[in-house]
């Protein structure tokens, strides 16, 4: 079980988050993922990380770890083949009260 960090480094012209993993993380069952907001990213805060997968991708679900980060653990269920799941990061831009969203992916190895 490894600890993986995804840093939010900015917001592109379409309003999508710029992530240190390019929007595709590769993880193993049981890995812990920490999402970190870079202070110069334009993101005020993460307001939620939502599991959109058919199967339960995170167990437990991601929760705030500090004022500038969230943390979640990939479910320990092992599947016969690699699978890719989408999840949603809800966030606030600095100076904006509207919740924005970004839908990156996680590739889970068997």
N, C-alpha and C positions, 0 to 999 in steps of 0.2 A: 504494500500500500504506500503510495507516494503522495506527496503534497504538491499540487500544481497551482501556479499563480497565473491569473489572467489580469493584466493591467489595462484599464481604460485610459487610453492616451489622448483621446480627442473625439470630436464629432465631425463627420464629413459634411460636404455641402448638401447631401440628401437627408441629413439628420440621423444617419446611422452612426453607431459608436465605432470608433477605431479601437480595435482590441489587439493586444500584443500577440495573440495567437492567430490573427487574421480572420477570426470568426469561426475557426474550426479547431477544437481541442481534441486530442487523442488521450483517452484515459483507460484505466483498468478498473474492474470491479473493486470497490473499497477505497479508491483514491479520494482524497479530500481536495476540493477546489476552492481557492480563495480568489474572489474578484476584488480588485483594488482600484480605487479612483485616484488617478494622478492629479495632483493639485493644480496643474495647468491645463487640464483636459476640457474645461468648459462645463463639466458635469458637477452639479451641486451635490447630488446624492443618488444612490440607488434606492428606489422605493419598493422594489420587489423582484424576485427571481422566480419565475413560474415554470413548472414542468409541463411541457406540452406533449410528452411522449405517450404512446399507447400503453407501454409498460411503465412502471414506476422507476424513472431514471435516477432520482435522488432518494436516499433514505439514510438519515433524515433529510427533510426538505431544507433548502438553503435559508439561512437566517442572518440578520445583521451580526457582524463580528466586532465591528467598531463603527465610529461615525463615518469612516471612509472605506469600509469593506464589508463584504458578505462572505459566508462560507457554507459549503454543502458537501455531502459525501455521495459518491456514486454507489448505487445499490450493489450489494455483494453478490447478487444473483449472477451466475455465469451462464452465458448463452452459447449455443453450439457454434455460432458464427458472429463475426463482427457486425455491429449495428450502429446506425447513425440516428441520433435523435435531435430534435429542435427544442430549444427552450427560449423563454423571453426574459429580457432584462428591462424592467420599467425604471425610468430615471427622470430626474429633474435637471434641466439646464440651469446654469447660473442666471439669475434674474428673470426666470420664467416659472410660473406656477402650474403650467400644463404638464401632465405626465406624458413622456415620450417612451417609445419602445424600440427595442432592437431584438432580432431573432437569430442568434448564432446557433451553431451546432456542436454536438459532442459525439465523437466516434468512440464507442466502447468496444474494447477488444474482448475476445472470448476468454 
